[in-house]
């Protein structure tokens, strides 16, 4: 990269590689985790899930934002955790302008836009392995479902409500196409999640 005299300090630092400037740094406010925590639906509760969102975002070069996992618990609705929007992915595509739009047919969430923190596609139905089951513990309107694997602290028996980030399933029903409330998992362990087409992944939203 050739560097020329500039007046802006930030541009000069970017030139020499001290202060790299990326599109993601200022824009990304939504992503699907590229990986789970490796222990099924035991995420260390909401605190552990939020910390995972933050860690992945910062590793991807996005800092200075507060991140929340889109997860409901027995006393918390996912829709109340994620701020007010709008939210955009790593490529700058708008997912939704507001909480109401996110939970309506007007959202733009699908396989091509539900990217991970690195701006990469997440495997969906038809890919090997299928990873389209995204943990939410939520009903279609973003309120709590009772399937949350003990509020995201269990990798044993039980189940977790999941959505399909690729908006596809075994049929054309609304449930099969739901991004946040498609069906319960077979269990809370890693193998059980993988057995229904998942991998312990979840959605992350910047709240501010």
C-alpha positions as CSV (number, residue, x, y, z in Angstrom):
1,X,0.0,0.0,0.0
2,X,1.5,3.4,-1.0
3,X,1.3,6.2,1.6
4,X,1.1,9.9,0.8
5,X,1.1,12.9,3.1
6,X,-2.3,13.4,4.6
7,X,-3.8,15.7,7.1
8,X,-5.9,13.2,8.9
9,X,-4.0,11.4,11.6
10,X,-6.3,8.4,11.5
11,X,-5.7,8.0,7.8
12,X,-1.9,8.2,8.3
13,X,-2.0,5.6,11.0
14,X,-4.2,3.4,8.8
15,X,-1.5,3.8,6.1
16,X,1.2,2.4,8.3
17,X,-1.0,-0.3,9.7
18,X,-1.2,1.0,13.3
19,X,-4.9,1.9,13.1
20,X,-6.6,-0.3,10.5
21,X,-10.0,0.9,9.5
22,X,-12.6,-1.6,8.4
23,X,-16.2,-1.4,7.2
24,X,-17.2,-3.9,10.0
25,X,-15.7,-1.8,12.7
26,X,-18.4,0.9,12.5
27,X,-21.4,-0.9,11.0
28,X,-21.9,-4.6,12.1
29,X,-24.5,-4.9,14.7
30,X,-25.8,-8.4,14.0
31,X,-24.3,-11.8,13.4
32,X,-24.7,-15.6,13.9
33,X,-21.9,-17.0,16.0
34,X,-19.4,-18.9,13.9
35,X,-19.1,-21.4,16.7
36,X,-20.8,-22.3,19.9
37,X,-19.2,-22.8,23.3
38,X,-18.8,-26.6,22.7
39,X,-21.0,-27.8,25.5
40,X,-24.3,-28.0,23.8
41,X,-26.9,-25.5,25.2
42,X,-24.9,-24.9,28.3
43,X,-23.7,-21.4,27.5
44,X,-23.0,-20.3,31.0
45,X,-26.4,-18.6,31.1
46,X,-27.1,-15.3,29.5
47,X,-24.0,-13.8,30.9
48,X,-21.8,-16.5,29.2
49,X,-23.7,-16.2,25.9
50,X,-23.3,-12.4,25.9
51,X,-19.6,-12.7,26.7
52,X,-19.2,-15.1,23.7
53,X,-20.9,-12.6,21.4
54,X,-18.5,-9.9,22.6
55,X,-15.4,-12.1,22.2
56,X,-16.3,-13.2,18.7
57,X,-17.1,-9.6,17.6
58,X,-13.8,-8.2,19.0
59,X,-11.8,-11.1,17.4
60,X,-13.4,-10.0,14.1
61,X,-12.3,-6.4,14.7
62,X,-15.5,-4.9,16.0
63,X,-15.0,-3.1,19.3
64,X,-16.8,-0.5,21.4
65,X,-20.2,-2.1,21.2
66,X,-22.4,-3.9,23.8
67,X,-23.6,-7.3,22.6
68,X,-26.5,-9.4,23.7
69,X,-27.4,-13.0,22.7
70,X,-30.9,-13.4,21.3
71,X,-32.0,-15.9,24.0
72,X,-35.0,-16.1,26.2
73,X,-35.1,-17.5,29.7
74,X,-37.9,-18.2,32.2
75,X,-37.9,-14.6,33.2
76,X,-36.4,-12.8,30.2
77,X,-37.7,-12.3,26.7
78,X,-35.1,-12.3,23.9
79,X,-36.8,-9.3,22.2
80,X,-36.2,-7.2,25.3
81,X,-32.5,-7.9,25.3
82,X,-31.3,-6.6,21.9
83,X,-31.8,-2.9,21.9
84,X,-34.0,-1.0,19.5
85,X,-32.2,-1.4,16.1
86,X,-31.6,-1.0,13.3
87,X,-29.2,-3.9,12.9
88,X,-26.9,-4.7,10.0
89,X,-24.7,-7.7,9.2
90,X,-20.9,-7.7,8.4
91,X,-21.6,-6.8,4.8
92,X,-23.8,-3.8,5.7
93,X,-27.1,-5.4,4.8
94,X,-29.9,-4.3,7.0
95,X,-31.6,-7.2,8.9
96,X,-34.4,-5.1,10.5
97,X,-35.0,-1.5,11.4
98,X,-36.7,-2.2,14.7
99,X,-37.8,-4.9,17.2
100,X,-41.3,-4.9,15.6
101,X,-39.9,-5.3,12.1
102,X,-37.5,-8.1,13.2
103,X,-40.5,-10.0,14.5
104,X,-42.6,-9.5,11.4
105,X,-42.6,-10.8,7.8
106,X,-40.7,-7.6,6.9
107,X,-37.3,-8.6,8.3
108,X,-34.6,-9.4,5.8
109,X,-33.1,-12.4,7.7
110,X,-32.2,-15.4,5.5
111,X,-29.3,-17.6,4.7
112,X,-27.6,-14.9,2.5
113,X,-27.9,-12.2,5.2
114,X,-27.6,-14.2,8.5
115,X,-23.8,-14.1,8.3
116,X,-21.3,-14.9,11.0
117,X,-19.1,-12.3,12.6
118,X,-16.5,-12.7,9.8
119,X,-19.1,-12.1,7.1
120,X,-19.3,-15.7,6.1
121,X,-22.3,-17.8,5.2
122,X,-23.5,-20.3,7.9
123,X,-24.3,-23.8,6.7
124,X,-28.0,-24.4,6.2
125,X,-30.2,-27.3,5.1
126,X,-28.6,-29.2,2.2
127,X,-25.1,-28.3,3.4
128,X,-22.8,-30.7,5.2
129,X,-23.0,-30.4,8.1
130,X,-26.3,-28.7,8.5
131,X,-26.0,-26.0,11.2
132,X,-29.3,-24.1,10.6
133,X,-30.8,-24.7,14.1
134,X,-30.1,-21.5,16.0
135,X,-30.7,-21.5,19.7
136,X,-33.3,-19.0,20.8
137,X,-35.7,-20.4,23.5
138,X,-38.3,-18.1,22.0
139,X,-41.8,-18.0,20.5
140,X,-42.2,-16.2,17.1
141,X,-42.8,-12.9,18.8
142,X,-39.6,-13.1,20.7
143,X,-41.1,-13.9,24.1
144,X,-40.0,-16.8,26.2
145,X,-40.7,-20.5,25.3
146,X,-40.2,-23.0,28.1
147,X,-37.6,-25.0,26.2
148,X,-34.3,-23.2,27.2
149,X,-32.2,-26.1,28.6
150,X,-32.5,-24.7,32.2
151,X,-31.9,-21.2,31.1
152,X,-28.8,-22.1,29.0
153,X,-27.0,-23.9,31.8
154,X,-27.6,-27.5,30.9
155,X,-26.1,-29.9,28.4
156,X,-28.1,-32.9,29.5
157,X,-31.7,-33.8,29.2
158,X,-34.4,-31.3,28.1
159,X,-34.7,-29.3,24.9
160,X,-34.1,-25.9,23.4
161,X,-36.4,-24.1,21.0
162,X,-34.5,-23.2,17.8
163,X,-35.0,-21.2,14.7
164,X,-33.8,-21.7,11.1
165,X,-31.5,-19.0,10.0
166,X,-31.9,-20.2,6.4
167,X,-35.7,-20.0,6.6
168,X,-36.0,-23.6,5.3
169,X,-37.2,-26.9,6.8
170,X,-38.9,-30.1,5.9
171,X,-42.0,-28.4,4.6
172,X,-43.4,-25.0,3.8
173,X,-45.1,-24.3,7.2
174,X,-44.5,-21.1,9.1
175,X,-42.6,-23.1,11.7
176,X,-40.2,-24.6,9.2
177,X,-39.5,-21.1,7.8
178,X,-39.2,-19.4,11.2
179,X,-35.9,-17.8,12.0
180,X,-36.5,-17.9,15.8
181,X,-39.1,-20.5,16.7
182,X,-39.1,-23.6,14.5
183,X,-38.9,-26.7,16.7
184,X,-37.4,-28.0,20.0
185,X,-34.0,-29.8,19.8
186,X,-33.7,-33.5,20.7
187,X,-31.7,-32.6,23.8
188,X,-29.4,-30.1,25.4
189,X,-26.0,-31.8,24.7
190,X,-23.8,-31.1,21.7
191,X,-24.6,-34.3,19.9
192,X,-28.3,-33.8,20.5
193,X,-28.1,-30.3,19.0
194,X,-26.2,-31.6,16.0
195,X,-28.7,-34.5,15.6
196,X,-31.4,-32.0,14.7
197,X,-29.3,-29.9,12.4
198,X,-27.6,-27.5,14.7
199,X,-24.3,-26.8,16.4
200,X,-25.0,-24.7,19.5
201,X,-25.0,-21.5,17.5
202,X,-27.0,-18.4,18.4
203,X,-27.8,-14.8,17.2
204,X,-25.9,-11.8,18.6
205,X,-27.2,-8.2,18.4
206,X,-25.5,-4.9,19.3
207,X,-27.7,-3.1,21.8
208,X,-25.9,0.2,21.4
